[in-house]
Amino acid sequence: MWTLNFGESGTQTNSNIVNPNGQQTPYQLALYSLFGRFDYNYNDKYLLSGTLRRDGASVFATDKRYGLFPSITGGWRISGEEFVKKVDWVNDLKIRAGWGKLGSISNINSTNAFTLYGQGAVLSYYDINGSSNSSVQGLYISQFGNPNTSWEEDIITNIGFDATIIKNKIDMSFEVYKKSINGLLFPAALPSTAGGASAPFINSGNIENKGIDAAVTYHGSFSSDFKMDFTGTFTSYDNKVVSLPKGTAYIDVGSGGSSTTYSRLQPGHPVGAFFGYKVMGIFQNAAEVSSAATQDAAAPGRFRYQDVNGDGKIDASDRTFFGNPNPKFTTGLNIGASYKNFDFLMFLYASVGNDVLNIIRSSTDFPQQFDVAISKDAVYNSWTPERPNAKVPMLERSSNFSNNTAFSSYYDESGSYLRCKTVVLGYNIPALKLKKIGIEKLRVFIQGTNLFTITKYSGLDPELPGSNTASTLFGIDGGAYPANQKTFTAGVNMSF
């Protein structure tokens, strides 16, 4: 719904005020771009291309709206040279390199540069007349603005090659890349005195990804009727925070409005790295408690945390990095086959080396959370003096620092998995049989998705939404509906 707001239209000013009914003020988002491009091709061997963009976005303050983003790529088709043409097993070979800068506005809103005010009976109505049964309308800050926020810059450098060899049976592609994100757009950390006001997005630091992308395809023909294609892909990257704004040592990040810190953005560590107390085990007896570093509420059957700084006491300074949601590598395998009128397709995908926070366990493993423990581990594998090797601490009613009130590595699990994403089996009805009824092509098929997943993760689904390209907080399973349901489809493709 479009509404007017205190008699104003959607023009942005430095004193924007939302209307008293909480309706959305009609602000607009505008993007403006100019770009030029050149391409050069000499004898289909020497290739050069360049682009220059000038982009503007209304989400930034007037003096921060425009950015200049150039890019250039070049290639050399070596297979076009005479000395390579003599190599009969090389059908095509090209090396390439590129550099480019792109601008991003992430998902910031159109009023990010401005401090906004609002009204609400609970938040801004005040008894200032000395009467307990009267109130006067007032204003509260609903959003802090930041006029210094500007474009996030993604700078990508890559070099690689593409090749086709052995009578066009094998296609290969390999690339080494570096992606630097300068001026990462991220919500500012606000002090508790800010109340419920929304934080503005700010340019919070620089991030770097380095890695490789590779793909190999084999085209096999075993007879005139039987053919197969195999395509393998591999992606690996190393991710880290390079720097933060001057005077900022780190940025702590919570989830879903939670005041709990799950991740810390700090130079030298990966984006999204989990941060908290590291669980070294469960206290077994009073002697272990007395010999360990001083820890609030320490007792047999409760967590024993690592004394990271070695000062003999466990406090906030002992929190540390203990998990990384970024995978070491991801890989996939596509298998395609055809035999006479039958066709077959299978796609397998794997993510290896990433961690997942199974935050659901905070509710299912601790009866003090909802006055009941519902996980099988909590019932049958919680600590007792007779079960010293239990995974879950002892069941109890009280909440304290040594069981469930401190965020710890207890929730950290391996998120590696292998999944069969898709399997399709189809059959093409012979064309001679179709012409009699006026049909050109008819194919029937059955398809299955998510047929199996191999993983050690104890939650519903290790494949979680989000990535380090979109957010600095990901790899956290808070109970979102899983996307791994098996589905089966039967269908017909027909053309006349």
C-alpha positions in Angstrom: 0.0 0.0 0.0 1.3 3.5 -0.9 0.7 6.1 1.8 1.7 9.6 2.5 3.7 10.3 5.6 3.1 13.3 7.8 2.0 15.2 4.6 5.3 14.2 2.8 5.8 12.0 -0.2 8.6 9.5 -0.5 11.4 12.1 -1.0 14.3 11.2 1.2 15.4 13.9 3.7 17.6 13.9 6.8 14.6 13.8 9.1 12.4 11.1 7.7 9.5 10.0 10.0 7.4 6.9 9.6 3.6 7.3 10.0 1.9 6.6 13.3 0.1 3.5 11.9 3.3 1.7 11.1 2.6 1.7 7.4 5.5 1.6 5.0 6.6 5.0 3.7 6.7 5.0 -0.1 10.4 5.3 -0.7 11.7 4.2 -4.1 14.9 2.5 -5.2 16.7 3.7 -8.3 19.7 2.3 -10.1 21.4 4.2 -13.0 24.2 2.8 -15.2 26.3 3.8 -18.1 28.7 1.4 -19.7 31.0 0.9 -22.7 32.6 -2.2 -24.1 35.2 -3.1 -26.7 36.1 -6.4 -28.2 39.1 -7.4 -30.3 39.7 -10.6 -32.2 42.7 -11.2 -34.4 42.6 -14.3 -36.5 40.5 -16.1 -33.9 43.8 -16.5 -31.9 44.3 -13.3 -29.9 41.2 -12.1 -28.0 40.7 -9.0 -25.9 37.7 -7.5 -24.3 37.1 -4.7 -21.9 34.2 -3.0 -20.1 33.8 0.2 -18.2 30.7 0.9 -16.0 29.6 3.8 -14.0 26.8 2.8 -11.7 24.7 4.9 -9.3 22.3 3.8 -6.6 19.8 5.8 -4.6 20.4 3.8 -1.4 23.6 5.8 -0.8 23.9 9.5 0.3 24.3 12.0 -2.6 28.1 12.2 -2.5 28.5 8.4 -2.2 26.1 7.2 -4.9 28.3 6.6 -7.9 31.1 4.1 -8.5 33.4 3.3 -11.5 33.8 -0.4 -12.3 36.3 -1.5 -15.0 37.1 -5.0 -16.2 39.4 -6.6 -18.9 39.9 -10.1 -20.2 42.3 -11.6 -22.7 42.8 -15.0 -24.3 45.2 -16.8 -26.5 44.0 -19.7 -28.6 47.3 -21.7 -28.7 45.7 -24.4 -30.8 45.6 -21.9 -33.6 49.4 -21.6 -33.7 51.3 -23.7 -36.3 53.5 -25.4 -33.7 50.4 -26.8 -31.9 48.5 -27.8 -35.0 51.1 -30.5 -35.5 50.0 -32.1 -32.1 47.2 -34.3 -33.3 45.7 -35.1 -29.9 45.0 -31.4 -29.1 41.8 -30.3 -30.7 41.4 -26.9 -29.0 43.5 -25.1 -26.3 43.1 -21.6 -25.0 44.6 -19.8 -22.0 42.8 -16.8 -20.6 43.1 -14.2 -17.8 40.9 -11.5 -16.5 40.6 -8.8 -14.0 37.4 -6.9 -13.0 35.7 -4.8 -10.4 32.0 -5.0 -9.7 29.8 -3.0 -7.4 27.3 -4.4 -5.0 24.6 -2.7 -2.9 23.9 -6.0 -1.1 20.5 -6.0 0.4 20.5 -2.6 2.1 17.3 -0.6 2.1 16.6 2.6 0.3 16.7 4.7 3.5 20.0 3.4 4.8 21.7 6.8 4.8 19.1 8.4 7.0 18.0 8.3 10.6 14.3 7.5 10.8 11.7 8.2 13.5 8.4 6.5 14.4 5.5 6.5 16.8 3.9 3.8 18.8 1.7 3.5 21.8 4.2 1.4 23.7 7.4 2.9 22.4 6.8 6.7 22.2 3.7 7.7 24.2 4.7 9.4 27.4 3.0 10.5 30.6 4.5 14.0 30.8 1.5 15.8 32.3 1.7 14.3 35.7 -1.4 12.2 35.3 -1.2 8.4 35.4 -4.1 8.0 32.9 -3.0 10.3 30.1 -0.2 10.1 27.5 1.2 12.3 24.9 2.4 11.2 21.5 6.1 11.2 21.0 8.8 9.9 18.6 11.4 7.2 18.9 14.4 6.4 16.6 13.4 3.4 14.5 16.6 3.3 12.4 20.0 4.9 12.6 21.4 6.1 9.3 24.9 6.2 8.0 25.6 8.8 5.2 29.1 7.4 4.7 28.1 4.0 3.4 29.1 3.4 -0.2 29.5 0.6 -2.8 30.8 -2.8 -1.9 33.5 -3.6 -4.4 34.2 -7.1 -5.6 37.6 -7.4 -7.4 38.1 -10.6 -9.2 41.4 -11.8 -10.8 41.6 -15.2 -12.6 43.8 -17.1 -14.9 43.0 -20.5 -16.5 42.7 -22.6 -19.6 40.1 -24.5 -21.6 41.0 -27.5 -23.7 39.5 -30.2 -25.9 41.7 -33.2 -26.5 41.9 -36.8 -27.9 39.5 -36.4 -30.9 37.1 -34.2 -28.9 36.5 -36.9 -26.3 37.7 -34.9 -23.3 36.8 -31.3 -22.4 38.8 -29.6 -19.6 38.5 -26.3 -17.8 40.8 -25.1 -15.0 40.9 -21.7 -13.3 42.8 -20.2 -10.4 41.0 -17.1 -9.0 41.2 -14.5 -6.3 38.2 -12.5 -5.2 38.6 -9.5 -2.9 35.6 -7.9 -1.3 36.4 -4.3 -0.3 34.0 -2.4 1.9 31.9 -5.4 2.8 28.3 -4.2 3.5 27.2 -5.4 6.9 24.9 -4.1 9.6 26.7 -2.0 12.2 27.0 -3.2 15.8 25.0 -1.0 18.0 25.3 -0.6 21.8 22.4 -1.8 24.0 21.6 1.9 24.6 20.3 2.1 21.0 17.1 0.4 22.1 15.2 -1.3 19.3 16.4 0.9 16.5 17.6 -0.9 13.3 21.3 -0.7 12.5 22.5 0.8 9.2 24.6 -1.1 6.8 28.2 0.1 6.8 31.4 -0.7 4.9 32.7 -3.0 7.5 36.0 -4.4 6.1 37.8 -6.3 3.4 37.5 -10.1 2.7 39.5 -12.3 0.4 38.7 -15.7 -1.3 41.4 -17.7 -3.2 40.7 -20.9 -4.9 40.4 -23.1 -7.9 37.6 -24.2 -10.2 38.0 -27.3 -12.4 35.8 -29.4 -14.7 36.4 -32.4 -16.8 34.0 -34.0 -19.3 34.5 -37.4 -21.0 32.4 -38.2 -24.1 32.3 -42.0 -24.5 30.8 -43.9 -27.4 30.9 -47.7 -26.9 28.8 -48.4 -30.0 26.4 -46.7 -32.3 23.6 -47.3 -29.8 25.4 -46.9 -26.4 26.9 -43.5 -25.4 27.9 -42.0 -22.1 29.0 -38.6 -20.8 30.8 -38.0 -17.5 31.3 -34.5 -16.1 33.2 -34.0 -12.8 33.5 -30.6 -11.2 35.7 -29.4 -8.3 35.8 -26.1 -6.4 38.0 -25.2 -3.6 38.6 -21.9 -1.8 40.4 -20.4 1.1 38.5 -17.6 2.8 39.6 -15.0 5.3 38.9 -11.5 6.7 41.7 -9.2 5.6 40.9 -6.0 7.5 38.1 -4.2 9.4 37.5 -0.4 9.7 40.2 1.5 11.6 39.8 1.1 15.4 37.7 -2.1 15.1 39.4 -5.3 16.3 36.5 -7.6 15.5 32.7 -7.7 15.0 30.6 -10.1 16.9 27.6 -11.5 15.1 24.4 -13.0 16.5 21.5 -14.7 14.7 17.8 -13.8 14.2 17.9 -10.9 16.7 19.6 -13.1 19.3 22.1 -11.4 21.7 24.2 -14.5 21.7 27.4 -14.3 19.7 27.7 -17.2 17.3 30.4 -15.8 15.0 33.2 -13.3 15.1 34.4 -11.3 12.1 38.1 -10.9 12.7 41.2 -10.4 10.5 43.0 -13.6 9.8 40.0 -15.9 10.3 37.3 -17.1 7.8 34.1 -15.3 7.3 31.4 -16.9 9.5 33.8 -18.7 11.8 32.1 -19.9 14.9 33.2 -18.3 18.1 32.5 -19.3 21.7 33.6 -21.6 24.5 35.4 -24.8 23.5 34.1 -27.9 25.3 36.9 -30.2 26.4 34.6 -32.8 27.8 32.3 -33.4 30.8 33.5 -33.2 34.4 33.5 -36.7 35.8 34.1 -36.1 39.5 34.8 -33.5 42.1 38.6 -34.1 41.8 38.4 -33.0 38.1 36.5 -29.9 39.1 39.0 -28.9 41.7 42.0 -29.4 39.5 40.6 -27.5 36.5 40.5 -23.8 35.9 37.9 -22.0 38.0 34.6 -22.1 36.2 31.2 -20.8 37.3 28.8 -23.6 38.3 31.3 -26.4 37.5 30.2 -29.8 38.7 30.4 -33.4 37.7 28.2 -34.0 34.7 28.6 -30.5 33.3 30.8 -29.1 30.5 34.4 -28.4 31.0 35.6 -25.5 28.9 39.1 -24.8 27.6 41.2 -22.3 29.5 42.4 -20.6 26.3 44.6 -17.9 27.8 45.9 -20.1 30.7 45.0 -17.7 33.5 43.3 -20.4 35.6 39.8 -19.1 35.3 37.1 -19.4 32.6 35.5 -16.1 31.5 34.7 -14.3 28.2 38.4 -13.9 27.3 38.5 -17.7 26.9 36.1 -17.8 24.0 37.8 -18.9 20.8 37.2 -19.9 17.2 36.2 -23.5 16.9 34.4 -24.1 13.6 34.4 -23.1 10.0 31.2 -23.2 7.9 33.2 -22.8 4.7 33.8 -26.2 3.0 37.3 -27.2 2.1 35.9 -28.2 -1.3 32.8 -29.0 -3.2 32.5 -31.5 -6.0 29.9 -32.9 -8.4 29.5 -35.7 -10.8 27.1 -35.7 -13.8 26.5 -39.0 -15.5 24.5 -39.1 -18.8 23.9 -42.1 -20.9 21.8 -43.2 -23.8 21.1 -46.7 -25.2 18.9 -46.8 -28.3 15.7 -45.0 -27.2 16.5 -44.9 -23.5 18.3 -42.0 -21.8 19.6 -41.8 -18.2 20.9 -38.9 -16.1 22.3 -38.8 -12.5 23.7 -35.9 -10.6 25.8 -36.4 -7.4 27.0 -33.5 -5.2 29.3 -33.4 -2.2 30.4 -30.7 0.3 33.5 -31.6 2.3 35.1 -30.0 5.4 32.4 -27.6 6.5 31.0 -27.3 10.0 27.4 -26.8 11.0 26.0 -25.4 14.2 23.1 -27.6 15.2 21.4 -25.0 17.4 18.2 -27.2 17.6 20.1 -29.2 20.2 19.8 -26.3 22.6 16.1 -27.2 22.8 16.2 -31.0 22.5 19.2 -31.9 24.7 18.5 -29.6 27.8 15.2 -30.2 29.7 15.6 -26.8 31.4 14.9 -25.1 28.1 11.3 -26.3 27.7 11.0 -28.5 30.8 11.4 -31.6 28.7 14.2 -33.4 26.8 13.0 -34.9 23.6 16.1 -36.1 21.8 17.1 -39.7 22.0 20.6 -38.8 23.0 19.3 -36.7 25.9 17.2 -39.6 27.2 19.6 -42.5 26.6 23.1 -41.0 26.3 23.2 -38.2 28.9 25.8 -38.3 31.7 25.5 -40.2 34.9 28.2 -41.7 37.1 27.5 -45.0 35.4 27.8 -43.5 31.9 31.1 -41.5 32.0 31.5 -41.5 28.2 28.1 -39.9 27.5 27.8 -37.3 24.8 25.1 -35.2 26.5 25.7 -33.5 29.9 23.5 -34.7 32.9 19.8 -33.9 32.8 18.9 -31.3 35.3 16.4 -28.5 35.9 18.8 -25.6 36.5 20.3 -23.5 33.8 23.8 -22.2 34.3 27.1 -21.3 32.7 28.4 -24.8 32.7 25.5 -26.4 30.9 23.3 -24.4 28.5 23.6 -20.6 29.1 27.0 -20.2 27.4 27.3 -20.7 23.7 29.9 -23.4 23.1 31.3 -25.9 20.6 28.8 -28.5 21.9 26.6 -27.6 18.9 29.4 -27.8 16.4 29.1 -30.8 14.0 30.6 -31.9 10.7 28.4 -30.7 7.8 30.1 -32.8 5.1 27.7 -34.8 2.9 27.3 -36.6 -0.4 23.8 -36.3 -2.0 22.2 -37.8 -5.0 20.5 -34.7 -6.3 18.7 -36.1 -9.3 18.1 -39.4 -11.2 16.1 -39.4 -14.5 15.2 -42.3 -16.7 13.5 -41.6 -20.0 12.3 -43.4 -23.1 11.7 -41.9 -26.6 8.9 -43.6 -28.5 10.2 -44.5 -32.0 9.3 -41.8 -34.5 7.8 -44.2 -37.1 5.2 -45.2 -34.6 4.3 -41.6 -33.9 3.8 -40.3 -37.4 0.7 -42.4 -37.8 -1.0 -40.3 -35.1 0.5 -36.9 -36.0 3.0 -36.7 -33.2 6.6 -35.6 -34.0 8.2 -36.6 -30.7 7.0 -38.4 -27.5 9.2 -39.0 -24.5 8.1 -40.6 -21.2 10.2 -40.3 -18.1 10.4 -40.9 -14.3 12.5 -38.6 -12.1 13.7 -38.9 -8.5 15.3 -36.1 -6.4 17.3 -36.3 -3.2 17.2 -40.1 -3.3 19.9 -40.5 -0.7 22.3 -38.5 1.5 25.5 -39.8 3.1 26.5 -37.7 6.2 27.4 -37.9 9.8 25.3 -34.8 10.6 22.7 -35.5 13.3 20.3 -32.8 12.2 17.6 -33.0 9.5 19.6 -31.6 6.6 23.3 -30.6 6.4 22.6 -28.5 3.3 21.7 -25.2 4.7 20.8 -21.9 2.9 23.2 -19.0 2.8 26.9 -18.7 1.8 29.8 -16.5 2.5 29.1 -14.5 -0.6 25.8 -13.4 0.8 26.2 -13.2 4.5 28.8 -13.2 7.3 26.6 -15.6 9.3 25.8 -18.9 7.8 26.1 -22.7 8.4 23.6 -22.4 11.4 20.8 -24.9 11.6 18.1 -23.2 13.6 15.3 -25.6 12.5 14.4 -24.3 9.1 12.3 -26.7 7.0 14.8 -29.0 5.3 15.1 -29.1 1.5 16.0 -32.8 1.3 12.7 -34.5 0.8 12.6 -37.3 -1.7 10.3 -36.5 -4.6 9.3 -38.7 -7.5 7.9 -37.4 -10.8 6.5 -39.1 -13.9 5.9 -37.2 -17.0 5.5 -36.9 -20.8 7.2 -34.6 -23.2 5.4 -34.3 -26.5 5.7 -32.2 -29.6 3.5 -32.1 -32.7 
